[in-house]
Amino acid sequence: MQLADFDYELPPELIAQAPLADRAGARMLVLHRKEQRWEDRMFRDLPEFLGPDDCLVLNDSKVFACRLFGRRAGVHALPVGRRNPKRQQNLSGTVEVFLLRPVSADGKEWEALVRPGKKMRTGERVRFDGGLEAEIMARGEFGERTLRFPEGADVWAAAEKIGHVPLPPYIKRTDVPADRERYQTVFAREKGSAAAPTAGLHFTSEVIERCRAAGAEIAYVTLHVGLGTFQPIHAEQIDKARLHAERYNITAENAAKMSAAGRLVAVGTTSVRSIESANRESANHENEHCAGAIAGETELFIYPGFQFARTGAMLTNFHLPRTSLLLLACAFGGTELVLAAYHHAIEKKYRFYSYGDCMLIL
């Protein structure tokens, strides 16, 4: 399989630049895998497709204001063997830091993306508003950097104060205060995502209650969205690619709800990856259907040919071409059906990507 097989042309005007006034007002393209057909519906119709044997699985990870802007503040003195005199000078220029996740026990070292990446090398410092400063300590294999913040710094609090909502680059505008609420699910609880689990953005408390009224159980997983979800695939041959690790957690209570269900209806690709990762982990420990609490990291890369063990249906937004998200949707719904449905969505002028419409695959 080649990555080029998962490409398509999208008119730029179909990329949603802002959320709808009504969260639940999105269109929903429903794919029926067995019948190899689709139908145009509305997201508010979702409870009609749920029943007493179902468990709706939601990712409750919370997006934080992880996009910070600062200025280059020079280079700390490095050990003699690593010094470059030409770089031991005060440098200036705007720097964008996209915080991904803390990687040290004290919460002072963070994995981040930094722009301009090629110019920002180990030892350089970045100064942000309010006197916050960080030093680049290392570079990772996916182009990420490890930043070290000083003792006494509360990075989470600083990000909420001076950070920006991490809107995707295809949204061609700066973030506004309303994005802090709208680029967040109504059930978000566990802070840690660098991008929203966008399929969940459509839900309101009223829709969730209607899903319960239809007989469906509600369970939550937590997968903090990072590079593993939104980083581009760099290998043209799909089976040569791999994803960056992301942290996930399922409590014993939620795992029990999922284990008791006849069908798991995953909301978003992150919920799918959590469900299938937990199933593999529990199988390794000889537990049935992840019946106990599970926490860890997943690098699970789902593409056509993957055998789904527990996911029975999936709600997902429309994804960028040539991405792991589209590959996962094709793996679950069937490549031919999903790509044909995408072309139908384009023809019918569905709204695409994070703030766009959605697809329910049954």
N, C-alpha and C positions, 0 to 999 in steps of 0.2 A: 504494500500500500504506500502510495506517495501522498505527500501533503497537498500537492496540486489537485488531487481528486476531491478535495474538500474546499474548493474555492467557488465563489459566485460573485456576480456584479450587483452592487447595491447603489441605487441613486442616492446621492448625499442628502437630498431633502427628506428621505425616510428615516434618517437618524434623529431620534427624539432628542431635542436640546433642553427640554424642561419637562417636569412631571405634569400629568393631567391635574386639573383642579380637584377631581374626585379620584382618590386612590384606587377605588374598585371599579373605575369606569373604563378600564382597558378592554380591548378586544381579546378573544381567546380562540386560537385555532386548535380544534380538538382532533387528534389523530387516533384512528382506530387501527391498531396493528393487524388484528386478525382479518378484518374486512378490507384492509389496504385502502382506506378512504379517510377523508377529513371533512369537517364541517365548521362553518364560521359561527362562533358563539361569542358571548361576553363573559368576562371573568366572574361576574356576579352569579353566573350559572354553575360555578364549580360545585356547590353542595349537591346539585342534582346528580353528579357523577359519583357520589360517596354513599356508603352504606354502613350498617352496623359491624361488618367484619373488617372495616378499614381503620388504619391509623395514619393520620396526616402528620408527616415529620417535618418540622420547621427548624431552621438554623437560627438560634437566638444570639449569635455573635453581634456585637455592637461596633459600628464604625467609629473611629476617633479621628480628630482633626490632625491627621498625620503629615500633612504637606506644609513644610516650614520653609521660609525664605530667610537667608542670612547673607553675610558677606565674608569673603576670604579674609582671614586674620593672621596670615603668616604661617611659618613652619616651626614647630618645636625642635629643639636640638636633638638630633638622633645620635645613636652610638657611632663611634668613629668610623667603623667599617661601612656604615650605611649613609654617611653624610654626602650630600651633593651641594657644594658651595654655591653653585649657580641658583639653587632653590632656597638657600638660607636668606630670605629677604621677605619684607612685608609685601604681600600681594593684595590686590583689590579685585572686586568684581562680585556680582550677585551669584549666589549659590542656592539651588533648590535642593532640599533634603526631604526625601519621602521615607518616613519611618515605617518599618515593616513589623518588627517585633523585638522585645528585649531578649538578649542572649546570655546574660550573666545573672547570677543569683541575686546580686545586689540591685539589679535593674538599671545600672549605669551604662552598660554596653548594649548597643542596639544594632541590629541589622537594618540597613537602609540603602536606598538608591540615591545617588548624588549626581547632580548636573551642575557644571559640565564634568562628566565623568572622567574623561581622559586627562584633564588638567589637575584634578584633585587626587593627589597621591598620599601615600602613607606619611603621617607626620603633620599634615596640614590641619589647620584649625578653621572652624567656621564660627562666626559670632552672630547671634540672633538678637532680636529685640529683647529688652529687659535684662540684658547682660548675660543671658545664657550662652554657653560656649561648648563646643564639642571638638574632639580631635579624631582624625581618621587613623584607625589602628591597623586595619588589614583590608584586603580585597578578596572577595569570594569568586568562585568559578562561574557564577551567573552574572557577574558584573556588579554585584552588591558590595557595599562597604560595611565594615564594622566601625561604629562611632563610639567614643568614650566620653560620657558627660562627667562633670566634676562631682566630687563628694558634696552631698547636701542638695543637689539638684533634684527636683521632682519633675521628671520628664513628662509624665502623664498630665500633670497640672499645667505645665508650661505649654504643652501641645494644645490643650483645650483653650488656653488664653491667646496664644499667638499663631496657632496653626490654622490651616484652611481645610475645608472639606475636600477629600481626595476624588474629585470628579474625574472620570476617565478622559483621556486626551481627545476623544472624538466629540466631546461636548465642548463646542467652541465658544466658551464664555467663561468668565471668572465666577467663582462660587459666590452665592449671596446668602444672607442669613437664613432664608427659608430652606436652603439645602441642608442645613444642620438637622432639620426635622424630617424633610422629605427623602433625603438619601439615607434613610434609616427605617427599618421595619418597626411596626408598632409593638412587636414583641421582643425587641432587642434588649438584652440584659447583660451579657458578658462582654466587656470592652476588650477589643483587641484586633478588629479587622481593619485592613488598609483599603478595602473596597466593600461595597455592600453586596450581600447575597440577594441579588436583584429580583429573583422570582418572588421573594417574600414581600417586596415593596407594595404589591397590589392589595395585600390583606388589610382589612379593618377589623376592629373588635366585633362589629356586627356580622361580618362574613365568617369569622372564626366561630361565633356562636351558632350560626346557621349550619356550619359543618358539624358541630356537636349535635345539633338538633336532628341532623340526618342520620345520626348514630355513630359517627366516626369518633375515634379516640384522637387526642392531640398529644404528641410527644415532641420533645425538643432535643436536638443535638447542638453542640457548639463546635464549629470549625472556624478558626480565625483566618479570614481570607488574606492571602499574600501572594508571593510569586508563583506558587504552585497553581493558582487559579488564573491569574491574568498575564503571566509572562508569555511572550510569543514562543512558539515551537521553533527551534533552530535547526532541526534535522529534517531534511526532505524525505528521508525514508522513515516512516512513522515508528517502526519497531526499534529504531536506534535512538529515539528521543526519550527523555525522562523528565519528570517534574521535580520542582523544588519541594521540600518537605513543608507541610503545614500542620499545625497543632489542632487536635480535635479531642472532644470529651463527650461521653454519654454517661449520665448518672444511672445508678441501679434502678431507680424508679422509672425513668424513661426507657431504659433497656427492657424492663419487664413489660411495659406497655407495647413496645415494638414486638417483643417475642410472642405476645399473646394474640397479635393481629393476624388475620388471614392474608391481608394485603397491605403493604407499606406504600403510601403515596408520598413520594419524596418531593419536597418543595425546593427546587434548585439543584444544580449540579453538586454543590457543597454537601447537601444532605445525602445525595446519592453516594458520594465518595465516603462520607462518614459511615453510612449504613454498610456498604460493602467492605470497607476497611475493618470495621468492628466485627463483621461476620468472619472475616479471615482470621482476625486476632483471636476471637472466641473459639474458632475451630482448632487453632493451635493449642488451646488450653482445654479442649474437649468439653466446652460449654455449648449448650444448644442456643442458637440464634442470639448470641450476645446477651444472655440473660443477666449478667452482672455488669457492674460499672467498668467502663473502659476509658482510658486516657492515654494519649501518646501522639506520635507524629505519623502522618501518612504521605507517601510518595506515589500512591496508587494512580496509575495512568490508565484511563479507560478509553479504549478505542474499539472500532468494529472487530468482532471476534470474541470480545469479553463475555464471559458467562456470568450473568447477574444471579446472585444467590437469593437476595431478599427483596430487592426493589421491584414493586409490582406495577407502579404507575409513576409518572413524573410530570410536574409542572415546571416549566422553564421559560426564560425569555428567549428572544432571538439573538443569536451570537455572531460575533465577527467570523469571517471566513478564515480558514487555516489555523484555527485555535483548538486547544484541548477541550474547550467547552462544546464546540460544534461536534467534535469527534465523539464526545460522550453521548450527546443527543442522538447522533447517528448510530452509535453502538446499541442504544436502547430501542430506538424506534425503527431502525433499518435505514441504511444509507440512502437507498433509492427513494423510499417514502419520505424521509425527512427533507432531502434536498428538493424533491418535487414540491413538497409543502412550502418550503422557503420561496420557491419561485411563485407559487400561488399567493403567498403573503405579499411579495413584492408587487405582483399584478394588482392585488386588492388594496395596496397602499397601507399595509400595517405599519405601525411605528416600531422601529428596531432599537435594540440594545438596552442599556440600563434603565432608562426612563420610558421604554417602549412597551409594546403589547406582549402577550405571552402565548405559550403553546402547552396544551395538555396532551401527553402521550399515554394512551391507555392500552 
